[in-house]
């Protein structure tokens, strides 16, 4: 039985509250800054309480954007980021789960060599492979396209490793029972392995979606057409205005809008993740 100490419990709650305040304060400042006019930032002081220009600022960013600062309307950039994040997340999961299935359940020559060749790619930082990846994408004429935004980032050694570890924990009796019932490899994969891996899929989807949504360097290199700008690259262009004062109210409005889809995905997939943990029927 855990002994309850009021003083220790109060100290723990105080630390948690301070942690929440430290994390939430920059978000609060971004929301507040997005509700003020541009004149409110000319003094160099950041307002702490909301203003009265929220509708005007958000309507301007969603409707016309800031074309003079290299930022088209946010609707198109949000759509591009959403397509990029969804394709990267779903593609990484699809490729990783099938490759892990092949490595674990099929016996072929150089099986472990193939796995280690996949796993060793984790040792290559992005800066090392960014130039050859760009060269290949340019030669395949994938610049300024959704294919160029997504396909070069669609493989994942980490997800392959995680799915392999999950499949190794599944008893071999399930595979034998499926084989006795006449189920082939793909039937075993779709009816048994995928349902047993849904919590891992949900957790990985959240991580990979945020990974794709927050991409900055690759979209900046692969796109020169405003029609394919992503929201993160657009915010960076607005914040680094050349020969102009950054319009921080619009920048913060764009940042707040950019936070909404990842937050929605986290909330939605968290329910699926918790449901998979507490579900008794497997």
PAVEXTOR-501822 format. One line per field, with one value per residue: x negated, y, z of N, C-alpha, C in turn; residue in one letter; residue number from 1; chain. Coordinates in Angstrom, 2 decimals. Each point is the difference from the previous one (the first is absolute). Layout:
N
n_xx c(X|...)
n_yy c(Y|...)
n_zz c(Z|...)
ca_xx c(X|...)
ca_yy c(Y|...)
ca_zz c(Z|...)
c_xx c(X|...)
c_yy c(Y|...)
c_zz c(Z|...)
code c(A|...)
pos c(NUM|...)
unit c(A|...)
This chain:
282
n_xx c(-0.84|0.31|-0.96|1.06|-0.83|0.82|-1.10|-0.34|1.27|0.02|-1.20|0.46|1.15|-0.76|-0.82|1.06|0.54|-1.17|-0.09|1.28|-0.22|-1.14|0.65|1.04|-0.94|-0.95|0.77|0.13|-1.31|-0.14|0.87|-0.57|-1.21|0.68|0.31|-1.23|0.11|-0.54|0.74|0.62|-0.74|0.36|0.54|0.03|1.19|0.09|1.20|0.60|0.89|1.02|-0.09|0.31|-1.18|0.55|1.25|-0.44|-0.80|0.87|0.94|-0.89|-0.41|1.24|0.28|-0.85|-0.36|-1.30|0.52|0.00|0.31|0.52|1.14|0.37|1.29|0.32|1.16|-0.67|-0.67|1.12|0.60|-1.01|-0.01|1.33|-0.06|-0.99|0.63|1.16|-0.52|-0.77|0.98|0.98|-0.82|-0.49|1.24|0.52|-1.02|0.03|1.32|0.02|-0.97|0.54|1.16|-0.60|-0.61|1.13|0.93|-0.92|-0.31|-0.89|-0.83|-0.94|0.85|-0.89|-0.68|1.15|0.29|-1.23|0.17|1.23|-0.39|-1.03|1.09|0.31|-1.13|0.77|-0.60|0.99|-0.94|-0.30|1.27|-0.01|-1.30|-0.44|0.76|-0.45|-1.23|0.31|0.56|-1.06|-0.80|0.79|-0.33|-0.41|-0.71|0.42|0.05|1.17|-0.32|-0.50|1.12|0.52|-0.18|-0.84|1.09|0.37|-1.30|0.06|-1.27|0.32|0.95|-0.89|-0.92|0.85|0.42|-1.27|-0.26|1.03|-0.36|-1.19|0.83|0.46|0.74|-0.88|0.66|0.04|-1.25|-0.31|0.74|-0.49|-1.16|0.34|0.45|-1.14|-0.41|-0.12|-1.18|0.64|0.71|-1.09|-0.55|1.05|0.21|-1.29|-0.99|0.75|1.05|-0.96|-0.23|1.31|-0.35|-0.86|0.95|0.88|-0.87|-0.35|1.31|0.21|-1.00|0.39|1.25|-0.37|-0.70|1.00|0.83|-0.97|0.05|-1.25|-1.12|0.62|1.14|-0.90|-0.61|1.06|0.42|0.31|1.01|0.64|0.42|-1.30|0.11|-0.74|0.78|-0.86|-0.20|1.33|0.09|-0.93|0.63|1.13|-0.58|-0.54|0.83|-0.31|-0.77|0.49|0.86|-0.35|1.06|-0.36|0.97|-0.39|-1.25|0.44|0.80|-0.99|-0.79|0.99|0.27|-1.31|0.32|1.07|-0.43|-1.27|0.54|0.72|-1.11|-0.69|0.99|0.15|-1.28|0.04|1.20|-0.47|-1.04|0.73|0.85|-1.10|-0.37|1.23|-0.06|0.96|0.80|-0.81)
n_yy c(-1.19|0.91|0.47|0.63|0.86|0.75|0.18|-1.29|-0.30|0.96|-0.44|-1.24|0.38|0.62|-1.03|-0.79|0.80|0.09|-1.31|-0.10|0.87|-0.64|-1.14|0.37|0.62|-0.61|-1.07|0.36|0.28|-1.16|-0.56|0.57|-0.27|-1.10|0.60|0.44|1.32|0.31|1.08|-1.07|-0.33|1.22|-0.14|-1.20|0.32|-1.19|0.17|0.08|0.93|-0.76|0.24|0.95|-0.42|-0.90|0.40|1.23|-0.35|-0.81|0.91|0.92|-0.79|-0.32|1.28|0.97|-0.30|-0.20|0.26|1.20|-0.89|-0.41|0.45|-0.98|0.00|0.01|0.16|0.52|0.78|0.22|0.13|0.73|0.64|0.08|0.27|0.85|0.47|-0.01|0.44|0.86|0.33|0.05|0.69|0.69|0.09|0.25|0.76|0.60|-0.03|0.26|0.91|0.45|-0.08|0.50|0.89|0.08|-0.01|0.55|-1.21|0.94|-0.18|0.27|-0.71|-0.43|-0.32|-0.36|-0.64|-0.44|-0.28|-0.41|-0.75|-0.30|0.17|-0.45|-0.54|0.13|1.11|0.85|0.71|-1.25|-0.34|1.25|0.14|-1.25|0.15|1.24|-0.50|-1.05|0.77|0.78|-1.06|-0.35|1.30|-0.10|1.01|0.76|-1.05|-0.60|-0.60|1.16|0.47|-1.11|-0.38|1.03|0.32|-0.89|-0.26|-1.03|0.08|1.10|0.34|-0.31|0.60|1.00|-0.06|-0.09|0.90|0.66|-0.27|0.29|0.86|-0.12|-0.82|-0.96|-0.29|1.32|0.02|-0.93|0.63|1.15|-0.63|-0.54|1.21|-0.11|0.82|0.76|0.32|0.44|-1.13|-0.68|0.68|-0.08|-1.28|-0.21|0.19|0.47|-0.81|-0.90|0.66|0.07|-0.40|-0.86|-0.38|0.05|-0.57|-0.89|-0.12|0.12|-0.83|-0.85|0.19|0.09|-1.11|-0.48|0.33|-0.34|-0.70|0.43|-0.69|-1.19|0.44|0.58|-1.18|-0.75|1.11|0.50|-0.83|1.16|-0.65|-0.22|1.25|-0.38|-0.26|-0.97|-0.32|0.08|-0.57|-0.83|-0.03|-0.10|-0.86|-0.39|1.01|0.11|0.94|-0.68|0.62|-1.11|-0.43|0.24|0.87|0.19|0.18|0.62|0.68|0.08|0.36|0.76|0.42|0.15|0.43|0.45|-0.27|0.28|1.05|0.21|-0.24|0.73|0.88|-0.03|-0.06|0.92|0.31|-0.11|0.71|0.81|0.07|0.03|0.88|0.51|-0.25|-0.80|0.22|-1.02)
n_zz c(0.00|-0.91|0.75|0.43|-0.57|0.71|0.76|-0.09|0.26|0.92|0.39|-0.12|0.55|0.89|0.01|0.04|0.90|0.62|-0.14|0.35|0.99|0.25|-0.18|0.76|0.70|-0.70|0.22|1.26|0.00|-0.65|0.83|1.05|-0.48|-0.25|1.14|-0.23|-0.20|-1.17|0.25|0.49|-1.07|-0.36|1.18|-0.58|0.50|0.56|-0.56|1.16|-0.34|-0.35|-1.30|-0.87|-0.50|0.79|-0.18|0.12|0.98|0.60|-0.22|0.35|0.98|0.34|-0.15|0.35|1.24|-0.08|-1.19|0.58|0.93|-1.15|0.47|-0.81|-0.34|1.28|-0.64|-1.03|0.84|0.67|-1.17|-0.46|1.16|-0.12|-1.31|0.22|1.08|-0.64|-1.13|0.67|0.84|-0.91|-0.80|1.00|0.49|-1.21|-0.34|1.16|0.04|-1.30|0.09|1.14|-0.61|-1.08|0.78|0.68|-0.96|-0.77|-0.41|-0.19|-0.98|0.87|0.71|0.87|-1.07|-0.56|1.15|0.11|-1.28|0.36|1.02|-0.78|-0.75|1.22|-0.38|-1.07|0.38|0.20|0.63|0.31|0.15|0.46|-0.29|0.26|1.09|0.17|-0.23|0.72|0.94|-0.16|-0.03|1.00|-0.05|1.24|-0.53|1.01|0.81|0.17|-1.15|-0.42|0.50|-0.52|-1.25|-0.11|0.69|-0.88|-0.08|0.86|0.36|0.66|-0.87|-0.94|0.73|0.23|-1.25|-0.31|0.94|-0.52|-1.24|0.51|0.57|-1.23|0.73|-0.21|1.13|0.01|-0.40|0.88|0.92|-0.44|0.03|1.18|0.29|-0.66|0.96|-1.06|-0.47|-1.09|0.05|0.32|-0.99|-0.80|0.31|0.13|-0.86|-0.99|0.30|0.10|-1.12|0.22|1.23|-0.51|-0.83|1.00|0.85|-0.93|-0.23|1.31|0.29|-0.94|0.42|1.27|-0.23|-0.71|0.97|0.82|-1.11|0.05|0.25|0.01|0.54|0.79|-0.08|0.21|0.64|-1.19|-0.23|0.08|-1.05|0.26|0.44|1.03|1.03|0.31|-1.27|-0.08|1.19|-0.38|-1.16|0.67|0.84|-1.17|0.17|-1.29|0.57|1.01|0.76|0.65|-0.63|1.24|-0.14|-1.27|0.37|1.09|-0.80|-0.87|1.02|0.44|-1.24|-0.04|1.22|-0.64|-1.25|0.39|0.60|-1.10|-0.69|0.87|0.04|-1.32|-0.28|0.93|-0.48|-1.23|0.39|0.73|-1.02|-0.74|0.93|0.06|-1.31|0.41|-1.03|-0.23)
ca_xx c(0.84|-0.79|0.29|0.35|-0.57|0.60|-1.01|-0.64|0.99|0.15|-1.21|0.08|0.98|-0.58|-0.96|0.78|0.64|-1.05|-0.37|1.06|-0.07|-1.18|0.27|1.16|-0.13|-0.26|1.21|0.91|-0.49|0.29|1.44|0.25|-0.60|0.79|1.26|-0.32|-0.46|-1.45|-0.53|-0.23|-1.33|-1.03|-0.71|-0.90|0.62|0.99|1.20|0.25|1.43|0.52|0.48|1.30|-0.19|-0.18|0.72|-0.67|-1.29|0.17|0.63|-1.01|-0.94|0.69|0.55|-0.92|-1.38|-0.96|-0.75|-1.23|-1.02|-0.19|0.93|1.34|1.03|-0.33|0.79|-0.79|-1.17|0.49|0.34|-1.24|-0.59|0.83|-0.28|-1.35|-0.05|0.78|-0.67|-1.21|0.36|0.59|-0.99|-1.01|0.59|0.26|-1.27|-0.71|0.67|-0.16|-1.40|-0.20|0.69|-0.84|-1.23|0.27|0.76|-0.45|-1.37|-0.70|-1.42|-0.41|1.13|-0.51|-0.81|0.94|0.47|-1.06|-0.20|1.04|-0.20|-1.23|0.28|0.20|-1.27|-0.24|0.79|0.71|-0.90|-0.85|0.75|0.93|-0.43|0.31|1.45|0.48|-0.45|0.86|1.33|-0.06|-0.14|1.29|0.95|0.96|0.02|1.31|1.05|0.27|-0.90|-1.29|0.12|0.31|-0.66|-1.35|0.03|1.05|-0.57|-0.29|-0.66|0.48|1.29|-0.25|-0.55|1.04|0.95|-0.69|0.00|1.37|0.29|-0.77|0.68|1.23|-0.31|0.01|1.22|1.00|-0.31|0.31|1.46|0.47|-0.37|0.90|1.32|-0.05|-0.30|-1.28|-0.80|0.65|1.17|-0.56|-0.47|1.10|1.01|-0.58|-1.10|0.40|0.79|-0.83|-0.97|0.68|-0.48|-1.29|0.29|0.54|-1.09|-0.92|0.66|-0.12|-1.39|-0.38|0.77|-0.65|-1.28|0.26|0.57|-1.03|-1.11|-0.34|-1.13|0.28|0.91|-0.66|-0.87|0.65|1.09|-0.17|1.31|0.83|1.09|-0.43|-0.58|0.60|0.29|-1.21|-0.86|0.66|-0.21|-1.41|-0.16|0.61|-0.78|-1.28|0.30|-1.15|0.27|1.33|0.22|0.92|1.35|0.05|1.36|0.33|-0.87|0.52|1.26|-0.37|-0.54|1.11|0.70|-0.86|0.02|1.29|0.06|-0.69|0.72|1.17|-0.45|-0.41|1.21|0.74|-0.72|-0.17|1.15|-0.21|-1.09|0.50|0.98|-0.73|-0.65|0.96|0.89|-0.29|0.10|-1.12)
ca_yy c(1.19|1.22|0.97|1.33|1.10|1.22|0.96|-0.51|0.04|1.40|0.37|-0.63|0.75|1.30|-0.21|-0.27|1.25|0.86|-0.56|0.33|1.43|0.27|-0.50|0.64|1.45|0.44|-0.20|1.09|1.23|-0.06|0.23|1.41|0.84|-0.11|0.75|1.43|0.61|0.08|1.11|-0.39|-0.59|0.98|0.43|-1.07|-0.74|-0.98|0.04|-1.20|-0.30|0.00|1.24|0.00|-0.15|-1.42|-0.35|0.66|-0.63|-1.36|0.09|0.44|-1.08|-1.07|0.47|0.55|-0.26|1.11|-0.31|0.82|-0.63|-1.37|-0.89|-0.02|-0.29|-1.14|-1.17|-0.86|-0.54|-1.01|-1.19|-0.65|-0.64|-1.14|-1.07|-0.49|-0.74|-1.24|-0.95|-0.48|-0.88|-1.25|-0.72|-0.57|-1.13|-1.09|-0.61|-0.56|-1.18|-1.09|-0.44|-0.75|-1.29|-0.84|-0.36|-0.88|-1.22|-0.68|-0.49|0.13|0.26|1.36|0.68|0.89|1.02|1.02|0.77|0.88|1.06|0.99|0.61|0.80|1.32|0.94|0.66|1.06|1.20|0.59|0.86|-0.81|-0.53|0.97|0.38|-1.06|-0.18|1.08|-0.27|-1.06|0.57|0.91|-0.79|-0.65|1.07|0.04|1.31|0.67|-1.00|-0.74|-1.16|0.45|0.33|-1.15|-1.28|-0.13|-0.11|-0.96|-1.19|0.20|-1.13|-0.09|-0.69|-1.41|-0.64|-0.12|-1.04|-1.28|-0.38|-0.39|-1.29|-1.03|-0.35|-0.73|-1.44|-0.75|-0.82|0.70|-0.26|-1.40|-0.14|0.59|-0.89|-1.17|0.45|0.27|1.39|0.25|1.04|1.30|-0.09|0.08|1.36|0.96|-0.37|-0.25|0.89|1.41|0.31|-0.04|1.10|1.28|1.02|0.48|0.79|1.29|0.80|0.38|0.97|1.32|0.46|0.23|1.13|1.23|0.07|0.52|1.35|0.96|0.04|1.35|0.06|-0.66|0.81|1.23|-0.32|-0.68|0.81|1.42|0.47|0.32|-0.96|-1.18|0.38|-0.56|1.01|0.30|0.83|1.29|0.77|0.41|1.08|1.20|0.48|0.53|0.92|0.78|1.43|0.30|-0.40|-1.13|0.26|-1.08|-0.43|-0.99|-1.16|-0.78|-0.60|-1.18|-1.02|-0.60|-0.87|-1.16|-0.92|-0.67|-1.39|-0.97|-0.18|-0.83|-1.38|-0.56|-0.29|-1.09|-1.26|-0.38|-0.82|-1.33|-0.62|-0.43|-1.07|-1.23|-0.46|-0.49|-0.98|-1.35|-0.98|0.11)
ca_zz c(0.00|-0.12|1.05|-0.51|0.74|-0.59|-0.43|-1.20|-1.07|-0.40|-0.75|-1.32|-0.79|-0.32|-1.09|-1.22|-0.44|-0.56|-1.30|-0.96|-0.28|-0.83|-1.35|-0.60|-0.10|-1.39|-0.80|0.37|-0.62|-1.44|-0.18|0.31|-1.04|-1.23|0.13|0.10|-1.25|-0.15|0.78|1.39|0.16|-0.36|1.21|0.43|1.09|-0.43|0.84|0.79|-0.02|-1.38|-0.59|-0.69|-1.44|-0.31|-1.23|-1.13|-0.28|-0.50|-1.32|-0.96|-0.30|-0.72|-1.26|-0.99|0.33|-0.10|-1.21|-0.07|0.84|-0.44|0.71|-0.58|1.00|0.84|-0.34|-0.87|0.70|0.94|-0.79|-0.41|1.18|0.37|-0.96|0.26|1.26|-0.11|-0.91|0.66|1.11|-0.51|-0.79|0.89|0.72|-0.95|-0.42|1.15|0.53|-0.95|0.02|1.24|-0.18|-0.84|0.71|1.14|-0.28|-1.20|0.09|-1.26|0.17|0.32|0.65|1.04|-0.66|-0.48|1.15|0.50|-1.00|0.28|1.31|0.03|-0.56|1.10|0.30|-0.97|0.31|-1.12|-0.77|-0.88|-1.14|-0.56|-1.34|-0.98|-0.12|-0.86|-1.36|-0.55|-0.20|-1.14|-1.22|-0.27|-0.26|1.10|0.64|-0.02|-0.14|1.23|0.01|0.52|1.42|0.85|-0.29|0.58|1.46|0.34|0.64|1.42|0.65|1.38|0.02|-0.34|1.19|1.01|-0.41|0.12|1.41|0.35|-0.60|0.69|1.26|-0.29|0.07|-1.25|-0.07|-0.81|-1.40|-0.26|-0.02|-1.25|-1.10|0.06|-0.47|-1.43|-0.29|-0.61|0.66|0.01|0.89|1.34|0.19|0.10|1.01|1.32|0.36|0.02|1.21|1.20|-0.03|-0.21|0.93|-0.52|-1.20|0.45|0.57|-1.07|-0.88|0.63|-0.09|-1.40|-0.52|0.47|-0.72|-1.34|0.07|0.41|-0.94|-0.47|-0.92|-1.29|-0.83|-0.43|-1.12|-1.11|-0.56|-0.32|-0.41|1.17|0.12|0.75|1.28|1.21|1.00|0.78|-0.85|-0.16|1.22|0.01|-0.97|0.56|1.14|-0.47|-1.09|-0.46|-0.15|0.53|1.38|0.04|0.54|0.99|0.26|-1.02|0.20|1.12|-0.44|-0.80|0.90|0.74|-0.93|-0.29|1.13|0.18|-0.50|0.86|1.26|-0.28|-0.23|1.29|0.79|-0.64|0.07|1.40|0.34|-0.59|0.73|1.32|-0.23|-0.25|1.22|0.99|-0.60|0.51|-1.08|-0.95)
c_xx c(-0.89|0.43|0.23|-0.57|0.50|-1.04|-0.68|0.95|0.21|-1.22|0.03|0.98|-0.54|-0.99|0.73|0.65|-1.03|-0.44|1.02|-0.05|-1.17|0.25|1.10|-0.18|-0.37|1.21|1.01|-0.44|0.28|1.48|0.33|-0.53|0.80|1.30|-0.23|-0.37|-1.52|-0.61|-0.32|-1.40|-1.12|-0.78|-1.01|0.53|1.08|1.22|0.23|1.46|0.54|0.49|1.31|-0.10|-0.17|0.67|-0.68|-1.31|0.16|0.67|-1.00|-0.95|0.67|0.47|-1.03|-1.46|-0.85|-0.91|-1.28|-1.12|-0.22|0.90|1.37|1.05|-0.26|0.79|-0.77|-1.20|0.42|0.35|-1.26|-0.67|0.81|-0.24|-1.36|-0.06|0.75|-0.69|-1.26|0.35|0.55|-1.01|-1.06|0.56|0.21|-1.29|-0.68|0.67|-0.12|-1.44|-0.31|0.67|-0.85|-1.24|0.25|0.56|-0.39|-1.47|-0.64|-1.45|-0.26|1.15|-0.49|-0.92|0.87|0.49|-1.07|-0.34|1.05|-0.31|-1.20|0.21|0.29|-1.28|-0.30|0.84|0.62|-0.94|-0.87|0.75|0.92|-0.38|0.22|1.49|0.60|-0.39|0.88|1.40|0.01|-0.12|1.30|1.12|1.12|-0.02|1.38|1.12|0.22|-0.87|-1.37|0.03|0.05|-0.87|-1.42|-0.02|0.87|-0.54|-0.37|-0.62|0.49|1.32|-0.16|-0.53|1.08|1.01|-0.65|0.01|1.40|0.31|-0.76|0.65|1.29|-0.30|0.08|1.25|1.09|-0.23|0.33|1.51|0.58|-0.32|0.89|1.38|0.01|-0.29|-1.40|-0.76|0.70|1.24|-0.45|-0.45|1.15|0.96|-0.57|-1.05|0.42|0.91|-0.82|-0.97|0.67|-0.44|-1.34|0.19|0.51|-1.10|-0.96|0.63|-0.11|-1.41|-0.37|0.79|-0.64|-1.36|0.20|0.52|-1.08|-1.19|-0.23|-1.07|0.35|1.03|-0.63|-0.90|0.77|1.05|-0.47|1.30|0.85|1.14|-0.36|-0.70|0.74|0.10|-1.24|-0.94|0.61|-0.18|-1.44|-0.23|0.60|-0.84|-1.32|0.23|-1.24|0.43|1.41|0.06|0.98|1.34|0.32|1.43|0.44|-0.85|0.53|1.35|-0.27|-0.53|1.11|0.79|-0.82|-0.01|1.26|0.02|-0.80|0.70|1.23|-0.38|-0.40|1.22|0.75|-0.70|-0.27|1.17|-0.16|-1.09|0.47|1.00|-0.70|-0.66|0.99|0.94|-0.39|0.02|-1.11|0.24)
c_yy c(1.26|1.00|1.38|1.07|1.30|0.99|-0.44|0.05|1.43|0.47|-0.59|0.74|1.37|-0.11|-0.24|1.27|0.95|-0.50|0.32|1.47|0.35|-0.44|0.81|1.51|0.47|-0.17|1.11|1.31|0.01|0.27|1.48|0.90|-0.05|0.78|1.51|0.55|0.09|1.11|-0.38|-0.53|0.99|0.50|-1.03|-0.82|-0.93|0.11|-1.33|-0.40|0.14|1.38|-0.19|-0.21|-1.47|-0.38|0.60|-0.69|-1.39|0.00|0.41|-1.14|-1.13|0.44|0.42|-0.26|1.25|-0.28|0.82|-0.57|-1.46|-1.00|0.09|-0.27|-1.31|-1.25|-0.97|-0.61|-1.05|-1.29|-0.75|-0.71|-1.22|-1.18|-0.61|-0.85|-1.32|-1.02|-0.57|-0.97|-1.33|-0.80|-0.65|-1.23|-1.17|-0.70|-0.70|-1.28|-1.18|-0.50|-0.78|-1.37|-0.95|-0.46|-1.03|-1.34|-0.72|-0.36|0.07|0.36|1.49|0.81|0.99|1.08|1.12|0.86|0.96|1.09|1.09|0.75|0.94|1.38|1.03|0.76|1.13|1.21|0.59|0.83|-0.78|-0.42|1.01|0.37|-1.11|-0.25|1.07|-0.24|-1.06|0.56|0.95|-0.76|-0.71|1.00|0.02|1.32|0.62|-1.00|-0.67|-1.24|0.39|0.33|-1.24|-1.23|-0.09|-0.17|-1.16|-1.27|0.31|-1.25|-0.17|-0.75|-1.48|-0.76|-0.21|-1.08|-1.38|-0.48|-0.44|-1.39|-1.13|-0.42|-0.78|-1.49|-0.67|-0.86|0.68|-0.24|-1.44|-0.22|0.58|-0.88|-1.24|0.36|0.36|1.43|0.12|1.11|1.35|0.00|0.06|1.42|0.96|-0.31|-0.16|1.05|1.46|0.32|-0.03|1.18|1.36|1.08|0.56|0.86|1.38|0.89|0.48|1.04|1.41|0.56|0.36|1.13|1.32|0.18|0.57|1.42|1.04|0.06|1.42|-0.01|-0.60|0.77|1.29|-0.24|-0.46|0.86|1.43|0.63|0.25|-0.99|-1.24|0.37|-0.71|1.09|0.37|0.88|1.38|0.89|0.50|1.16|1.30|0.59|0.60|0.90|0.84|1.44|0.37|-0.47|-1.17|0.39|-1.12|-0.44|-1.05|-1.26|-0.89|-0.62|-1.24|-1.12|-0.70|-0.95|-1.25|-1.01|-0.86|-1.42|-1.00|-0.24|-0.88|-1.46|-0.66|-0.38|-1.19|-1.34|-0.43|-0.87|-1.42|-0.75|-0.52|-1.13|-1.33|-0.55|-0.64|-1.05|-1.38|-1.06|0.25|-0.95)
c_zz c(0.00|1.07|-0.61|0.92|-0.63|-0.51|-1.29|-1.19|-0.50|-0.80|-1.40|-0.90|-0.39|-1.15|-1.31|-0.53|-0.61|-1.37|-1.07|-0.38|-0.92|-1.44|-0.68|-0.20|-1.41|-0.92|0.28|-0.64|-1.50|-0.27|0.25|-1.11|-1.29|0.06|0.08|-1.38|-0.03|0.86|1.43|0.24|-0.32|1.20|0.48|1.14|-0.54|0.90|0.70|-0.04|-1.42|-0.44|-0.73|-1.51|-0.41|-1.31|-1.22|-0.36|-0.60|-1.38|-1.07|-0.36|-0.77|-1.38|-1.02|0.30|-0.07|-1.19|-0.12|0.85|-0.38|0.70|-0.66|1.08|0.74|-0.35|-0.88|0.70|1.04|-0.73|-0.42|1.17|0.42|-0.93|0.28|1.27|-0.10|-0.87|0.65|1.12|-0.49|-0.81|0.85|0.72|-0.94|-0.40|1.17|0.50|-0.95|-0.04|1.27|-0.07|-0.84|0.74|1.09|-0.44|-1.29|0.17|-1.39|0.28|0.21|0.64|1.05|-0.59|-0.53|1.15|0.49|-1.00|0.17|1.29|0.02|-0.61|1.08|0.35|-0.96|0.36|-1.25|-0.87|-0.97|-1.26|-0.67|-1.43|-1.02|-0.17|-0.90|-1.46|-0.66|-0.28|-1.20|-1.31|-0.38|-0.21|1.05|0.74|-0.16|-0.28|1.35|0.09|0.54|1.47|0.88|-0.25|0.57|1.52|0.48|0.66|1.44|0.58|1.43|0.09|-0.37|1.20|1.06|-0.36|0.06|1.44|0.45|-0.53|0.68|1.32|-0.22|-0.03|-1.37|-0.14|-0.82|-1.49|-0.37|-0.07|-1.28|-1.19|-0.04|-0.51|-1.48|-0.37|-0.60|0.71|0.08|0.88|1.46|0.33|0.26|1.15|1.40|0.36|0.09|1.18|1.29|0.09|-0.04|0.99|-0.44|-1.24|0.40|0.55|-1.07|-0.93|0.57|-0.17|-1.44|-0.62|0.43|-0.67|-1.40|0.01|0.30|-0.94|-0.51|-1.09|-1.36|-0.83|-0.49|-1.21|-1.23|-0.69|-0.23|-0.46|1.25|0.19|0.79|1.30|1.13|1.06|0.80|-0.81|-0.19|1.21|0.07|-0.97|0.54|1.13|-0.42|-1.20|-0.31|-0.23|0.46|1.44|0.02|0.63|0.99|0.29|-1.03|0.14|1.11|-0.33|-0.84|0.89|0.79|-0.90|-0.33|1.13|0.06|-0.55|0.82|1.33|-0.21|-0.21|1.30|0.83|-0.58|0.16|1.44|0.45|-0.54|0.77|1.36|-0.15|-0.25|1.24|0.97|-0.58|0.43|-1.10|-1.01|-1.16)
code c(X|X|X|X|X|X|X|X|X|X|X|X|X|X|X|X|X|X|X|X|X|X|X|X|X|X|X|X|X|X|X|X|X|X|X|X|X|X|X|X|X|X|X|X|X|X|X|X|X|X|X|X|X|X|X|X|X|X|X|X|X|X|X|X|X|X|X|X|X|X|X|X|X|X|X|X|X|X|X|X|X|X|X|X|X|X|X|X|X|X|X|X|X|X|X|X|X|X|X|X|X|X|X|X|X|X|X|X|X|X|X|X|X|X|X|X|X|X|X|X|X|X|X|X|X|X|X|X|X|X|X|X|X|X|X|X|X|X|X|X|X|X|X|X|X|X|X|X|X|X|X|X|X|X|X|X|X|X|X|X|X|X|X|X|X|X|X|X|X|X|X|X|X|X|X|X|X|X|X|X|X|X|X|X|X|X|X|X|X|X|X|X|X|X|X|X|X|X|X|X|X|X|X|X|X|X|X|X|X|X|X|X|X|X|X|X|X|X|X|X|X|X|X|X|X|X|X|X|X|X|X|X|X|X|X|X|X|X|X|X|X|X|X|X|X|X|X|X|X|X|X|X|X|X|X|X|X|X|X|X|X|X|X|X|X|X|X|X|X|X|X|X|X|X|X|X|X|X|X|X|X|X)
pos c(1|2|3|4|5|6|7|8|9|10|11|12|13|14|15|16|17|18|19|20|21|22|23|24|25|26|27|28|29|30|31|32|33|34|35|36|37|38|39|40|41|42|43|44|45|46|47|48|49|50|51|52|53|54|55|56|57|58|59|60|61|62|63|64|65|66|67|68|69|70|71|72|73|74|75|76|77|78|79|80|81|82|83|84|85|86|87|88|89|90|91|92|93|94|95|96|97|98|99|100|101|102|103|104|105|106|107|108|109|110|111|112|113|114|115|116|117|118|119|120|121|122|123|124|125|126|127|128|129|130|131|132|133|134|135|136|137|138|139|140|141|142|143|144|145|146|147|148|149|150|151|152|153|154|155|156|157|158|159|160|161|162|163|164|165|166|167|168|169|170|171|172|173|174|175|176|177|178|179|180|181|182|183|184|185|186|187|188|189|190|191|192|193|194|195|196|197|198|199|200|201|202|203|204|205|206|207|208|209|210|211|212|213|214|215|216|217|218|219|220|221|222|223|224|225|226|227|228|229|230|231|232|233|234|235|236|237|238|239|240|241|242|243|244|245|246|247|248|249|250|251|252|253|254|255|256|257|258|259|260|261|262|263|264|265|266|267|268|269|270|271|272|273|274|275|276|277|278|279|280|281|282)
unit c(A|A|A|A|A|A|A|A|A|A|A|A|A|A|A|A|A|A|A|A|A|A|A|A|A|A|A|A|A|A|A|A|A|A|A|A|A|A|A|A|A|A|A|A|A|A|A|A|A|A|A|A|A|A|A|A|A|A|A|A|A|A|A|A|A|A|A|A|A|A|A|A|A|A|A|A|A|A|A|A|A|A|A|A|A|A|A|A|A|A|A|A|A|A|A|A|A|A|A|A|A|A|A|A|A|A|A|A|A|A|A|A|A|A|A|A|A|A|A|A|A|A|A|A|A|A|A|A|A|A|A|A|A|A|A|A|A|A|A|A|A|A|A|A|A|A|A|A|A|A|A|A|A|A|A|A|A|A|A|A|A|A|A|A|A|A|A|A|A|A|A|A|A|A|A|A|A|A|A|A|A|A|A|A|A|A|A|A|A|A|A|A|A|A|A|A|A|A|A|A|A|A|A|A|A|A|A|A|A|A|A|A|A|A|A|A|A|A|A|A|A|A|A|A|A|A|A|A|A|A|A|A|A|A|A|A|A|A|A|A|A|A|A|A|A|A|A|A|A|A|A|A|A|A|A|A|A|A|A|A|A|A|A|A|A|A|A|A|A|A|A|A|A|A|A|A|A|A|A|A|A|A)
